[in-house]
Amino acid sequence: MELLLPLARDLLRRRSITPADDGAQRALAATLERLGFTVTPLRFGNIENLFAERAGAGPHLAFAGHTDVVPPGEGWLHDPFGAEIADDMLFGRGAVDMKGAIAAFIAAAADTPGHVSLIITGDEEAEAIDGTAKILEWMEAHGKIPDFCLVGEPTCRVALGDTVKIGRRGSLNAAITVPGRQGHAAYPHLADNPIHRLIPALAELAARELDQGSEFFQPSSLQITSVDVGNPATNVIPGRATARLNPATNVIPGRATARLNIRFNPAHNEASLTDWLTETLARHAPQAELAIHCSGEAFLTAPGPHTAALTAAITATTGITPEQNTGGGTSDARFISRYCPVAEFGLVGATMHQTDERVPIAELRQLAAIYQTFITSPGA
């Protein structure tokens, strides 16, 4: 475990804000090669990625993570790329999400036998186009798909060990455009108001109960995130003690748009939700245009020997029996689930993406101990 803190600090000093890498991938590659891993750099577009593998007995266990981070923002008391240590805490952008976990896994694997690989991308915090999904395509083409994959995202809520994620909800974004004909509000027969068709469609969509959830998933949820008519005639008249609308608000807009997001469990998929949206719009706004982007389908890794081994490793190290759930947003596990069973376990996420992101050094060491126990467990 000697390399844990030096490697974590080295990674934190890399200003690897997506799509920049700042040498983070090269630093990992150098460390892994010294530990006996065969490292394959994989550049897709302008993104640096790597796949590293060390042969050994037993099932093939992979660890997935990302070296890219979100911008630090303002208001830090500690240099976001200084890897400073204060009060037994390691500070830096990516300490929790998720350079700390990458360092912990590598430290755990350093002297631990077994067939282990790492899937490390520089494109997780942005659109995730040239990262894990393409690495997996390369792995499949070269016969490198593992028996199980552990993603080191920060999963814990309050204490290290309290949560393992064994699935994720799907996420679908929809953009709706309803055409109309602009006109004067006093002469509606000469115009065609698209708002009057969009609002009933949205009301029906929002009112529907998609499902009641399941053992591992909360109910699916549709949220309307934007409604806009782009009507420039709705300005408030400036300079009045009492705000009054400009009389030009009597303009009926020529189109109305809305955006929505659906977080869904395995009771649905992109195709079924698209059909539902299309059918609803056809009743209220037959001329509407619908654009769909599904960033990931819902998935669940059924409890089995690998998740049992992970749970046992967590309990042995922390004394906590973790909850297995599927909450939160999406992660690169959505890509991995198409190829092999996958679970997620990492640090407490309380400070991820916040100013002065930080991790207790003792917690980082505990995480490495959990990973080490997991690597050596028969179930893994």
C-alpha positions as CSV (number, residue, x, y, z in Angstrom):
1,M,0.0,0.0,0.0
2,E,3.0,2.3,0.0
3,L,2.2,3.7,-3.4
4,L,-1.4,4.7,-2.5
5,L,-0.8,8.2,-1.3
6,P,2.0,9.2,-3.7
7,L,0.0,7.9,-6.7
8,A,-3.2,9.6,-5.5
9,R,-1.4,12.9,-5.1
10,D,0.4,12.6,-8.5
11,L,-3.0,12.1,-10.2
12,L,-4.6,15.0,-8.3
13,R,-1.9,17.4,-9.5
14,R,-2.9,16.7,-13.1
15,R,-5.2,19.3,-14.4
16,S,-7.2,16.7,-16.3
17,I,-10.5,18.7,-17.0
18,T,-12.3,16.9,-19.8
19,P,-11.0,16.5,-22.5
20,A,-7.5,17.5,-21.2
21,D,-5.3,14.8,-19.8
22,D,-2.3,16.7,-18.5
23,G,-0.2,13.5,-18.3
24,A,-2.6,11.6,-16.0
25,Q,-2.9,8.6,-18.3
26,R,0.9,8.4,-18.8
27,A,1.5,8.5,-15.0
28,L,-0.9,5.6,-14.6
29,A,0.6,3.7,-17.4
30,A,4.1,4.1,-16.0
31,T,3.0,2.9,-12.5
32,L,1.1,-0.1,-13.9
33,E,4.0,-1.2,-16.1
34,R,6.3,-1.2,-13.1
35,L,3.7,-3.5,-11.4
36,G,3.8,-6.0,-14.3
37,F,0.7,-4.9,-16.2
38,T,0.6,-4.8,-20.0
39,V,-0.7,-1.4,-20.8
40,T,-2.4,-0.5,-24.1
41,P,-3.0,3.2,-24.6
42,L,-6.2,3.8,-26.5
43,R,-6.8,7.2,-28.0
44,F,-10.2,7.9,-29.5
45,G,-10.9,11.4,-31.0
46,N,-8.9,13.7,-28.7
47,I,-9.4,11.5,-25.6
48,E,-6.7,9.5,-23.8
49,N,-7.7,6.1,-22.5
50,L,-5.9,3.0,-21.5
51,F,-6.5,-0.7,-20.9
52,A,-4.1,-2.5,-18.6
53,E,-4.0,-6.3,-17.9
54,R,-2.0,-8.6,-15.6
55,A,-2.5,-12.3,-16.1
56,G,-3.1,-14.6,-13.2
57,A,-5.2,-17.5,-11.8
58,G,-8.9,-17.3,-11.3
59,P,-11.6,-15.2,-12.9
60,H,-10.8,-12.1,-14.8
61,L,-11.7,-9.1,-12.6
62,A,-11.7,-5.6,-14.1
63,F,-11.8,-2.2,-12.4
64,A,-13.2,0.8,-14.3
65,G,-12.6,4.4,-13.6
66,H,-11.9,7.9,-15.1
67,T,-9.1,10.3,-14.8
68,D,-11.0,13.3,-16.1
69,V,-12.6,15.8,-13.7
70,V,-15.0,18.7,-13.7
71,P,-13.7,22.3,-13.5
72,P,-12.9,23.3,-10.0
73,G,-14.9,26.6,-9.9
74,E,-14.2,29.4,-7.4
75,G,-13.9,29.6,-3.7
76,W,-11.4,26.9,-2.8
77,L,-9.4,27.3,0.4
78,H,-6.9,24.7,-0.9
79,D,-5.3,24.6,-4.4
80,P,-7.7,22.3,-6.4
81,F,-4.7,20.8,-8.2
82,G,-2.2,21.0,-5.3
83,A,-3.0,17.6,-3.7
84,E,-2.6,19.3,-0.3
85,I,-2.9,17.4,2.9
86,A,-4.4,19.1,5.9
87,D,-6.1,17.7,9.1
88,D,-5.5,14.1,7.7
89,M,-7.5,15.0,4.6
90,L,-6.3,14.9,1.0
91,F,-7.7,17.8,-1.0
92,G,-8.1,18.2,-4.7
93,R,-10.4,18.0,-7.6
94,G,-11.0,14.3,-8.2
95,A,-10.0,13.2,-4.7
96,V,-13.4,11.5,-4.4
97,D,-14.6,11.4,-8.0
98,M,-12.5,9.4,-8.7
99,K,-8.8,9.6,-8.8
100,G,-8.6,8.4,-5.2
101,A,-10.4,5.2,-6.0
102,I,-8.1,4.5,-9.0
103,A,-5.1,4.9,-6.7
104,A,-6.7,2.7,-4.1
105,F,-7.3,-0.1,-6.6
106,I,-3.9,0.0,-8.1
107,A,-2.3,-0.1,-4.6
108,A,-4.6,-3.0,-3.7
109,A,-3.6,-4.9,-6.9
110,A,0.1,-4.2,-6.5
111,D,1.0,-7.2,-4.5
112,T,-2.2,-9.2,-4.9
113,P,-2.2,-12.2,-7.3
114,G,-5.0,-12.7,-9.7
115,H,-6.2,-12.0,-13.3
116,V,-6.8,-8.2,-13.1
117,S,-7.4,-5.5,-15.6
118,L,-8.1,-1.7,-15.6
119,I,-10.4,0.2,-17.9
120,I,-9.5,3.9,-17.5
121,T,-11.0,6.7,-19.5
122,G,-10.5,10.4,-19.8
123,D,-14.0,11.0,-21.0
124,E,-16.6,10.3,-18.3
125,E,-17.5,13.7,-17.0
126,A,-18.5,15.1,-20.4
127,E,-20.4,13.3,-23.2
128,A,-18.7,9.9,-22.7
129,I,-18.4,9.4,-26.5
130,D,-14.7,8.5,-26.8
131,G,-14.2,6.7,-23.6
132,T,-15.4,3.5,-21.9
133,A,-17.9,2.6,-24.6
134,K,-15.1,2.5,-27.2
135,I,-12.6,0.8,-24.9
136,L,-15.2,-2.0,-24.5
137,E,-15.6,-2.4,-28.2
138,W,-11.8,-2.8,-28.5
139,M,-11.8,-5.2,-25.6
140,E,-14.5,-7.4,-27.2
141,A,-12.6,-7.4,-30.5
142,H,-9.4,-8.6,-28.7
143,G,-11.1,-11.1,-26.4
144,K,-10.5,-9.1,-23.2
145,I,-14.1,-8.9,-21.7
146,P,-13.8,-9.7,-18.0
147,D,-15.9,-12.0,-15.9
148,F,-16.9,-9.1,-13.6
149,C,-16.2,-5.4,-13.5
150,L,-16.1,-3.1,-10.5
151,V,-16.5,0.6,-11.1
152,G,-14.9,2.9,-8.5
153,E,-17.5,5.7,-8.5
154,P,-18.2,7.3,-5.1
155,T,-21.3,5.3,-4.1
156,C,-21.4,5.8,-0.3
157,R,-23.7,8.3,1.3
158,V,-22.5,8.8,4.9
159,A,-19.9,6.2,5.7
160,L,-17.5,4.2,3.6
161,G,-19.2,0.8,3.1
162,D,-22.8,1.9,3.3
163,T,-23.8,1.5,-0.3
164,V,-23.0,-0.7,-3.3
165,K,-24.7,0.1,-6.6
166,I,-25.8,-3.0,-8.5
167,G,-27.7,-1.2,-11.3
168,R,-28.7,2.2,-12.6
169,R,-31.9,3.8,-13.9
170,G,-32.0,4.7,-17.6
171,S,-32.1,8.3,-18.7
172,L,-34.0,9.6,-21.7
173,N,-34.1,13.2,-22.8
174,A,-36.8,14.4,-25.2
175,A,-37.2,17.7,-27.1
176,I,-40.7,18.5,-28.3
177,T,-41.4,21.3,-30.9
178,V,-45.0,22.2,-31.7
179,P,-45.4,24.4,-34.8
180,G,-48.1,27.1,-35.0
181,R,-48.8,30.3,-36.9
182,Q,-48.0,33.6,-35.3
183,G,-50.8,36.2,-35.1
184,H,-52.6,38.8,-33.0
185,A,-54.2,37.6,-29.8
186,A,-57.4,39.6,-30.7
187,Y,-57.7,37.6,-33.9
188,P,-57.1,34.0,-32.9
189,H,-58.9,32.7,-36.0
190,L,-56.1,34.1,-38.1
191,A,-53.4,32.4,-36.0
192,D,-52.7,28.9,-34.7
193,N,-51.6,28.9,-31.1
194,P,-49.1,26.0,-30.5
195,I,-49.2,26.5,-26.7
196,H,-52.8,25.3,-26.6
197,R,-51.7,21.9,-28.0
198,L,-48.4,21.6,-26.1
199,I,-49.8,22.2,-22.6
200,P,-52.5,19.4,-22.7
201,A,-49.8,17.0,-24.1
202,L,-47.5,17.9,-21.3
203,A,-50.2,17.6,-18.7
204,E,-51.1,14.1,-19.8
205,L,-47.5,13.0,-19.8
206,A,-46.8,14.4,-16.4
207,A,-49.9,12.9,-14.9
208,R,-49.2,9.3,-15.8
209,E,-47.8,7.0,-13.2
210,L,-45.2,5.1,-15.2
211,D,-44.8,2.3,-12.6
212,Q,-44.6,1.7,-8.8
213,G,-40.9,0.7,-8.7
214,S,-39.5,-2.7,-7.7
215,E,-37.3,-4.3,-5.2
216,F,-34.2,-2.5,-6.3
217,F,-35.6,0.4,-8.3
218,Q,-37.6,3.4,-7.3
219,P,-40.6,4.4,-9.5
220,S,-39.8,5.8,-12.9
221,S,-40.1,9.6,-13.1
222,L,-40.8,12.1,-15.9
223,Q,-39.8,15.7,-15.2
224,I,-40.5,18.6,-17.5
225,T,-37.3,20.7,-17.6
226,S,-38.2,23.5,-20.0
227,V,-41.2,25.1,-21.7
228,D,-40.5,28.0,-24.1
229,V,-42.2,29.9,-26.9
230,G,-39.3,32.1,-27.8
231,N,-41.6,35.1,-27.8
232,P,-39.6,38.3,-27.8
233,A,-42.7,40.3,-27.2
234,T,-43.0,39.4,-23.5
235,N,-40.6,42.0,-22.0
236,V,-41.6,44.0,-18.9
237,I,-41.7,47.7,-19.6
238,P,-38.7,49.2,-17.9
239,G,-38.8,52.3,-15.7
240,R,-42.2,51.8,-14.1
241,A,-42.7,51.7,-10.4
242,T,-45.2,48.9,-10.9
243,A,-44.2,46.3,-13.4
244,R,-46.5,46.1,-16.4
245,L,-46.2,43.9,-19.4
246,N,-45.5,45.4,-22.8
247,P,-48.8,45.5,-24.8
248,A,-46.9,43.5,-27.5
249,T,-47.6,40.4,-25.4
250,N,-50.7,40.0,-27.5
251,V,-48.6,38.2,-30.1
252,I,-49.5,34.5,-30.5
253,P,-46.1,32.7,-30.9
254,G,-45.3,30.7,-34.1
255,R,-44.1,27.7,-32.2
256,A,-43.7,26.2,-28.7
257,T,-41.1,23.9,-27.4
258,A,-40.6,21.7,-24.3
259,R,-37.9,19.5,-22.9
260,L,-38.2,16.6,-20.5
261,N,-36.2,13.9,-18.8
262,I,-37.3,10.4,-17.9
263,R,-35.4,8.4,-15.3
264,F,-36.7,4.9,-15.8
265,N,-36.3,1.4,-14.4
266,P,-36.2,-1.9,-16.3
267,A,-39.9,-1.9,-16.7
268,H,-39.3,0.5,-19.7
269,N,-36.7,1.1,-22.4
270,E,-36.0,3.7,-25.0
271,A,-38.3,2.1,-27.6
272,S,-41.3,1.8,-25.3
273,L,-41.0,5.3,-23.9
274,T,-40.5,6.8,-27.4
275,D,-43.7,5.0,-28.5
276,W,-45.6,6.4,-25.5
277,L,-44.4,10.0,-26.1
278,T,-45.2,9.7,-29.8
279,E,-48.7,8.4,-29.2
280,T,-49.5,11.1,-26.7
281,L,-48.3,13.9,-29.0
282,A,-50.3,12.5,-31.9
283,R,-53.5,13.0,-29.9
284,H,-52.8,16.6,-28.9
285,A,-50.3,17.9,-31.5
286,P,-50.1,15.8,-34.6
287,Q,-47.6,18.1,-36.3
288,A,-45.2,18.1,-33.3
289,E,-41.6,17.1,-33.8
290,L,-40.0,14.8,-31.3
291,A,-36.3,14.4,-30.8
292,I,-35.0,11.6,-28.4
293,H,-31.6,11.0,-26.8
294,C,-31.2,8.0,-24.4
295,S,-27.9,8.2,-22.6
296,G,-28.3,4.8,-21.1
297,E,-30.8,2.0,-20.6
298,A,-31.7,0.7,-17.1
299,F,-29.8,-2.3,-16.0
300,L,-29.5,-4.6,-12.9
301,T,-26.8,-7.0,-11.9
302,A,-28.6,-9.7,-10.1
303,P,-27.0,-10.6,-6.7
304,G,-24.5,-13.4,-7.1
305,P,-21.1,-14.6,-6.1
306,H,-19.3,-11.5,-7.2
307,T,-21.6,-9.0,-5.4
308,A,-21.5,-11.4,-2.3
309,A,-17.7,-11.3,-2.3
310,L,-17.7,-7.5,-2.5
311,T,-20.2,-7.3,0.3
312,A,-18.1,-9.6,2.4
313,A,-15.0,-7.6,1.7
314,I,-16.7,-4.4,2.8
315,T,-18.1,-5.9,6.0
316,A,-14.8,-7.5,6.9
317,T,-13.0,-4.2,6.6
318,T,-15.6,-1.7,7.9
319,G,-18.0,-3.7,10.0
320,I,-20.8,-2.3,7.8
321,T,-23.2,-4.4,5.7
322,P,-23.8,-2.3,2.6
323,E,-27.2,-1.6,1.1
324,Q,-27.5,-2.7,-2.5
325,N,-29.4,-0.1,-4.6
326,T,-29.7,1.6,-8.0
327,G,-30.1,5.2,-7.1
328,G,-28.5,8.3,-8.5
329,G,-27.7,9.3,-12.0
330,T,-25.9,7.4,-14.8
331,S,-22.3,6.2,-14.9
332,D,-20.1,4.3,-17.3
333,A,-21.5,1.1,-15.7
334,R,-24.3,1.6,-18.2
335,F,-21.9,0.7,-21.0
336,I,-20.2,-2.1,-19.1
337,S,-23.5,-3.8,-18.3
338,R,-23.9,-4.7,-22.0
339,Y,-20.8,-6.9,-21.8
340,C,-20.5,-8.4,-18.3
341,P,-21.9,-8.2,-14.8
342,V,-20.9,-4.9,-13.1
343,A,-21.2,-3.2,-9.7
344,E,-20.1,0.1,-8.3
345,F,-18.3,0.8,-5.1
346,G,-16.2,3.7,-4.0
347,L,-15.7,6.6,-1.6
348,V,-18.3,8.7,0.3
349,G,-19.6,11.2,-2.3
350,A,-20.3,14.1,0.1
351,T,-17.8,16.5,-1.5
352,M,-17.6,15.3,-5.1
353,H,-17.9,18.2,-7.6
354,Q,-17.8,20.7,-4.7
355,T,-15.2,23.2,-3.7
356,D,-12.5,21.8,-1.5
357,E,-13.3,18.2,-2.6
358,R,-11.5,16.0,-0.2
359,V,-11.1,12.5,1.3
360,P,-9.9,11.4,4.7
361,I,-6.6,9.6,4.2
362,A,-7.7,6.8,6.6
363,E,-10.8,6.3,4.4
364,L,-8.7,6.0,1.3
365,R,-6.6,3.3,3.0
366,Q,-9.7,1.5,4.0
367,L,-11.0,1.5,0.4
368,A,-7.7,0.0,-0.8
369,A,-8.0,-2.7,1.9
370,I,-11.5,-3.5,0.7
371,Y,-10.4,-3.8,-2.9
372,Q,-7.5,-6.0,-1.9
373,T,-9.8,-8.4,0.0
374,F,-12.2,-8.4,-2.9
375,I,-9.4,-9.3,-5.4
376,T,-8.3,-12.3,-3.4
377,S,-11.8,-13.6,-2.5
378,P,-12.9,-16.9,-4.0
379,G,-16.2,-15.3,-5.3
380,A,-14.4,-12.6,-7.2
